[in-house]
Amino acid sequence: IVLCGHSHRSELIRMPDGPVVFNPGSIGCPAYGDDTPPAHVSEQGSPHARYGIVELGGPGRADRFETIAVDYDHEAAARQAEQAGRPEWAYALRTGFMSG
């Protein structure tokens, strides 16, 4: 099992004849853009914070992976971003998408 984060997107990937890659997403940063080569955008598509639970199945049982979406006051966070002069972050916090 490979556990990862920092991509801002929740994903579960079962590699053929290999490990399972589990990323529950992001706590409070549902979309992100970076111009550093290679330029990229990562979007969750909703403003929820996310975390994951892994339950190891043991002999003869499958492992279980669960991503939990948690509502939080993303509007307050978006207002703080606006007050800091960052309307693009405010949009991302409200929607889970990057603007433009």
N, C-alpha and C positions, 0 to 999 in steps of 0.2 A: 504494500500500500504506500502510495506517495501522497502526502498531504502538502498542500501548497496554498498560497494566497497571493495577494498583491496584484492580481489581474483585474479585480473589480467585477468579475463575472463568476457566477456559480456554475460549476460544471462537474460532471462525473464521466470519466472516460475509462472504459475497460479496454486495455491494450490486448491485442491478440497474443496469447501465450506469454503474457507479461503482467506487469503490475496494474492495479487500479489507481488512477489519478483522481483525487478528490479535492476540489476547491470550493468551499462554501460561499465565497463571494467576499463582500466587504462590509465592514461596520461603519456606516455613515458616509461612504463615498461611492455612490452607485454608478458614477460615470467619470471617465478620466480621458484626457487627451494629452499627447506629448509630441512636440515637434522634433525631439531628438531622434536622429536617424537610427533605425527606420521610424519615420513618423507613424503614429498609430492612435487609435481611439478604442476604448473599451467601454461598453455600455451594458448595464444590467436591465434597463427598461422599466424599473420601478424605483421609488425612493426608499424602500425598506432596507434596514440593516439586516445582515444575514450571518448566521453561524452554522456550524455543522456538528453532527453527532455521528460517530462511527461505533458500531457494535460488532465486535469480532465474533464470527459464527462458531468457531471451534471445529473440531473434527466432524466432517460430514454435513456441516451447516454453512450456509452462505453468509458472508459478511453483510451487514446492513449499513447503508449510508443515508443520512437524512439531512436535508438543508432546511433550516428554520428561518422564515422571514419574520422580522419583528418591526412593528410600527413604532416610530418614535417621532418627536416633534421636529420633523424635517423642515417645516415652515419656519421655525425659529432659527434653525441653522442657515436657511436660505436668506433670511433677513440679515443675519450677521454678515454673510458673504456680500450682500448688497451694500451694507454700511461700510464694508472694507473696500468698496469699489470694484467688486468682482461679480458682475452680473452673470458671467458665463458659469461660475460655480453655483450661483443661486439657481439658475435654470437646471443644472445637473442634479442638485440636491432635491429639487421639487419633482423632477420627471424621471431621473435615471438615464437621461440622454444628454449628450453634448449638444449645445445649440449650433445652428448653422451647419 
